[in-house]
Amino acid sequence: MVNHPSHPRTIQPDFLLMAYCSGYFPMADSLNGEIGWYSPDPRTIFELEEFRIPRSLKLILKKQPFDIRVNQAFEEVMRGCAGRVETWISEDIIQSYGELHRLGFAHSVECWKEGTLAGGLYGVAVGAAFFGESMFSIERDASKVALVQLVQRLRERGFELLDTQFMTPHLARFGAREISKKEYLKKLAAALKKQTSFI
């Protein structure tokens, strides 16, 4: 069942953007769908100039295994990210970010193979900050390739902050680091003052 945009648990775009600009993001409880708001301390980010590509992935990238597209299948990417046993991406979250996408704030980076979506990621762009939300792979390494493409795009367009919320071993391999909430909010404020465009 698809919720109507006015469904009471759908987050209004203005409120969602205000939360991001204040250092918060939503996650739905995987059992009851209740939406909670989070602002972790420490916070995980990528310094875009310090992003590193593991050697094994460099070899894969040389083969150009995927056709890279942007914003061609945003909802499909979200549903791919949600397709696991426990997920914080509820139907309300999908509808809420779908509206942000229609308004030009939420974006997907996708890996396609032979006309089929093989993996990707999505997030929210405001000012010179990009808030990475989730990624998924159907084909091996697709989410990693999407992450490399995302960082390349953010560098090219003058973004200053790539927020990835929580540290994982996967992100650590690419050079993600944890900073204090105080330092994060300082970086966020600086990035929000700068105007750039994801597209």
C-alpha positions in Angstrom: 0.0 0.0 0.0 1.4 3.4 -1.0 0.7 6.2 1.5 -0.8 9.5 0.3 1.6 12.4 0.7 -0.7 13.8 3.4 -0.4 10.6 5.5 0.1 11.8 9.1 3.5 10.0 9.5 4.9 11.4 6.3 7.5 14.1 7.1 6.8 17.5 5.5 9.7 18.6 3.3 10.3 21.9 5.1 10.6 20.1 8.4 12.9 17.4 7.0 15.2 20.0 5.5 15.2 22.1 8.7 16.2 18.9 10.7 19.1 18.2 8.4 20.3 21.8 8.6 20.2 21.4 12.4 22.2 18.2 12.4 19.3 15.7 12.8 18.0 12.9 10.5 15.0 10.5 10.8 15.0 6.7 11.1 11.9 4.6 11.4 11.7 1.7 13.9 11.8 -1.5 11.9 9.0 -3.1 14.1 6.4 -0.4 14.4 7.4 2.2 11.9 7.6 5.0 14.5 10.0 7.7 13.3 12.8 8.9 15.6 15.2 11.8 15.2 19.0 11.3 15.6 22.0 13.5 16.0 24.9 11.1 16.9 28.0 12.1 18.8 30.5 11.3 17.4 29.4 11.8 13.8 30.9 10.1 10.8 32.0 12.1 7.8 34.2 11.9 4.8 36.8 14.6 4.2 36.3 14.7 0.4 40.0 15.2 -0.3 41.0 12.4 2.0 38.6 9.8 0.5 40.6 6.7 -0.5 39.8 3.9 -2.9 41.0 0.5 -1.9 43.4 -1.1 -4.4 41.1 -4.0 -5.3 38.3 -1.5 -6.1 40.7 0.6 -8.4 41.2 -2.6 -10.5 37.4 -3.0 -10.7 36.8 0.6 -11.6 39.3 0.3 -14.6 37.0 -2.3 -16.1 34.0 0.2 -15.9 31.6 -2.6 -15.0 28.5 -0.4 -14.7 26.7 2.4 -16.5 26.5 5.2 -14.0 23.3 7.3 -13.9 21.9 10.0 -11.5 18.3 10.4 -10.4 16.9 7.9 -13.0 15.4 5.5 -10.4 15.3 7.3 -7.1 12.4 5.4 -5.5 13.8 2.1 -6.9 17.1 2.8 -5.1 15.3 3.6 -1.9 13.4 0.4 -2.1 16.6 -1.5 -2.8 18.2 0.0 0.3 15.1 -0.9 2.3 15.1 -4.6 1.1 16.6 -6.2 4.1 15.3 -8.0 7.2 15.6 -5.1 9.5 15.3 -1.6 8.0 14.8 1.9 9.1 13.5 2.9 5.7 9.7 2.6 6.1 7.0 3.4 3.6 6.6 6.8 5.3 10.4 7.4 4.9 10.2 6.4 1.2 7.3 8.8 0.6 8.9 11.6 2.5 12.2 11.4 0.6 10.3 10.9 -2.7 8.8 14.4 -2.1 12.3 15.8 -1.4 13.5 14.2 -4.6 10.6 15.9 -6.6 11.6 19.2 -5.0 15.3 18.7 -6.1 16.9 18.1 -2.7 17.2 14.3 -2.6 19.3 12.4 -5.2 20.4 8.9 -6.2 23.6 7.7 -7.8 22.9 4.4 -9.6 24.9 1.6 -11.2 23.2 -0.1 -14.1 24.2 -3.3 -15.9 22.6 -4.3 -19.2 19.6 -2.0 -18.5 19.0 -3.3 -15.0 19.6 -1.5 -11.7 22.6 -3.2 -10.1 22.9 -1.0 -7.0 23.3 2.5 -5.8 22.9 5.0 -3.0 20.8 8.1 -2.2 21.0 11.1 0.0 20.1 14.8 0.5 21.9 17.8 -0.8 21.6 21.3 0.9 24.1 24.0 0.2 27.5 22.4 -0.1 26.6 19.5 2.3 25.5 16.1 1.1 23.9 13.8 3.7 24.4 10.2 2.6 21.5 8.0 3.7 21.9 4.4 2.5 23.3 2.2 -0.3 22.7 -1.3 -1.7 24.1 -3.8 -4.1 22.5 -6.5 -6.2 25.7 -7.0 -8.3 29.0 -7.3 -6.4 30.7 -3.9 -5.7 27.9 -1.8 -7.2 27.4 0.3 -4.0 31.2 0.8 -3.7 31.3 2.1 -7.3 28.3 4.3 -6.6 30.1 5.8 -3.6 33.3 6.5 -5.6 31.1 8.2 -8.3 29.3 10.3 -5.6 32.6 11.6 -4.1 33.8 12.5 -7.6 30.6 14.4 -8.3 30.8 16.2 -4.9 34.4 17.2 -5.5 33.7 18.5 -9.0 30.8 20.6 -7.8 32.5 22.2 -4.8 30.8 20.4 -2.0 32.5 20.7 1.4 30.8 18.0 3.6 29.8 14.4 3.1 27.9 13.2 6.1 27.6 9.4 6.6 26.0 9.5 10.1 27.5 6.3 11.7 30.8 4.6 11.3 30.9 1.1 9.7 33.9 -1.1 8.8 32.9 -0.6 5.2 33.1 3.2 5.4 36.3 3.0 7.3 38.0 1.3 4.4 37.4 4.4 2.3 38.8 6.8 4.9 35.6 7.9 6.8 36.3 9.4 10.2 34.5 10.3 13.3 34.3 13.8 14.6 32.6 15.3 17.7 29.0 16.7 17.3 30.4 20.1 18.0 32.9 20.0 15.2 30.3 18.5 12.9 27.8 21.3 13.5 30.6 23.8 12.8 31.4 22.1 9.5 27.7 21.8 8.7 27.1 25.6 9.3 30.0 26.5 7.0 28.8 24.1 4.2 25.3 25.4 4.4 26.5 29.0 3.7 27.9 28.0 0.3 25.7 27.5 -2.7 26.4 24.7 -5.2 24.3 22.2 -7.1 24.3 18.4 -7.2 23.0 18.3 -10.7 
